[in-house]
Amino acid sequence: MTREPLIELRGVCKSFGDKVILDHIDLSIYRGEALVIIGPSGTGKSTVLRAIAGLIPIDSGEIYIKGKRRLGLIEDEEDSLRISLVFQQAALFDSLTVEENVGFFLYQHSKLPCEKIRELVEEKLEVVGLRGIGDRYPAELSGGMRKRVSFARAIMSNPENPQDNPEVLLYDEPTAGLDPIASTVIEDLVRHLQRTPGGCDTYVMVTHQQSTIRRTADRIVFLYDGKIQWQGSYAEIDTTDHPMVRQFFSASVRGPIKVID
Ligand SMILES: Nc1ncnc2c1ncn2[C@@H]1O[C@H](COP(=O)(O)OP(=O)(O)OP(=O)(O)O)[C@@H](O)[C@H]1O
């Protein structure tokens, strides 16, 4: 029996001006998968995430969500699954409390009583290990805590609309700028959310950090020059003789990847 992907990109192309960023990308994401996209800076990794999220239009190709072709952007139509994006910066509203930030979607889009929303927020804060901080403001938190608050917001769901529960999380460099220990906390949390009811079992992540790749990837895709150049597991990084992967992980300036000055 063939599994149907949750999300499928077929021949996706995207240029900015005359710069081709994605050149006929084919990529399938299956339920329960932990997919990590790697590659040199400026190669289009975040663009892939934003295309999957429906935040930017693609020039050509097709994106299928649970087998149904997406025709516009996320704001134009209802996807049959909710995709949540966790940005590199936690992107919290500074003037709102943690509780108001995490519950933002429900305060805006549901008729649930405030008391119920507060309870749901507290449950999600507990999942990310931050119980009892709902009254604080983002400025009072460390960078790692702010990230975890943004994770809680991403997995927020509405019990009145279970179809709104996030089924895919997109993480854009969740450990960028964090020290190694804070990174470990986030990496553990990513895996924890994947395995915990009330979390989200499928994710696609972009990261540059080797520890994050090692600890959070089931499958890795290597993007360069508009194309997926290589796919494999973390263990296969050590054994592959693919020249781009070798160059990337040996941090060499010599090889097929052009160094941008
Ligand atoms: N909205 C936009 N308008 C014009 N150019 C853009 C836009 N978004 C991205 N780009 C360009 O597309 C290229 C790919 O950007 P993208 O952010 O996807 O790369 P990336 O692989 O995620 O990079 P990094 O690892 O540095 O975060 C870059 O050259 C970037 O400047």
The ligand as a Tripos MOL2 file, in Angstrom:
@<TRIPOS>MOLECULE
LIG
   31    33     1     0     0
SMALL
NO_CHARGES

@<TRIPOS>ATOM
      1 N1         10.6250   38.3100   -0.5150 N.pl3     1 LIG1
      2 C1         11.8050   38.2460   -1.1450 C.ar      1 LIG1
      3 N2         12.1280   39.1410   -2.1050 N.ar      1 LIG1
      4 C2         13.2940   39.0650   -2.7640 C.ar      1 LIG1
      5 N3         14.2420   38.1240   -2.5240 N.ar      1 LIG1
      6 C3         13.9770   37.2210   -1.5710 C.ar      1 LIG1
      7 C4         12.7510   37.2270   -0.8320 C.ar      1 LIG1
      8 N4         12.7770   36.1930    0.0460 N.ar      1 LIG1
      9 C5         13.9540   35.5610   -0.1350 C.ar      1 LIG1
     10 N5         14.6750   36.1800   -1.0940 N.ar      1 LIG1
     11 C6         15.9990   35.7710   -1.5810 C.3       1 LIG1
     12 O1         15.9190   34.3980   -1.9100 O.3       1 LIG1
     13 C7         17.1090   33.7160   -1.5230 C.3       1 LIG1
     14 C8         16.7620   32.5580   -0.6370 C.3       1 LIG1
     15 O2         16.3160   33.0450    0.6020 O.3       1 LIG1
     16 P1         15.9630   32.0780    1.8010 P.3       1 LIG1
     17 O3         15.7040   32.9380    2.9850 O.co2     1 LIG1
     18 O4         14.9190   31.1180    1.3830 O.co2     1 LIG1
     19 O5         17.3400   31.2990    1.9690 O.3       1 LIG1
     20 P2         17.8290   30.3590    3.1550 P.3       1 LIG1
     21 O6         18.4320   29.1590    2.5110 O.co2     1 LIG1
     22 O7         16.7270   30.1130    4.1160 O.co2     1 LIG1
     23 O8         18.9810   31.2590    3.7690 O.3       1 LIG1
     24 P3         19.6290   31.3440    5.2550 P.3       1 LIG1
     25 O9         20.2570   30.0220    5.5170 O.co2     1 LIG1
     26 O10        20.6500   32.4120    5.0830 O.co2     1 LIG1
     27 O11        18.5110   31.7160    6.1900 O.co2     1 LIG1
     28 C9         18.0190   34.7790   -0.8900 C.3       1 LIG1
     29 O12        18.9070   35.2140   -1.8650 O.3       1 LIG1
     30 C10        17.0590   35.8580   -0.5000 C.3       1 LIG1
     31 O13        17.6910   37.1060   -0.5240 O.3       1 LIG1
@<TRIPOS>BOND
     1     1     2 1
     2     2     3 ar
     3     2     7 ar
     4     3     4 ar
     5     4     5 ar
     6     5     6 ar
     7     6     7 ar
     8     6    10 ar
     9     7     8 ar
    10     8     9 ar
    11     9    10 ar
    12    10    11 1
    13    11    12 1
    14    11    30 1
    15    12    13 1
    16    13    14 1
    17    13    28 1
    18    14    15 1
    19    15    16 1
    20    16    17 2
    21    16    18 1
    22    16    19 1
    23    19    20 1
    24    20    21 2
    25    20    22 1
    26    20    23 1
    27    23    24 1
    28    24    25 2
    29    24    26 1
    30    24    27 1
    31    28    29 1
    32    28    30 1
    33    30    31 1
@<TRIPOS>SUBSTRUCTURE
     1 LIG1         1 GROUP 0 **** ****
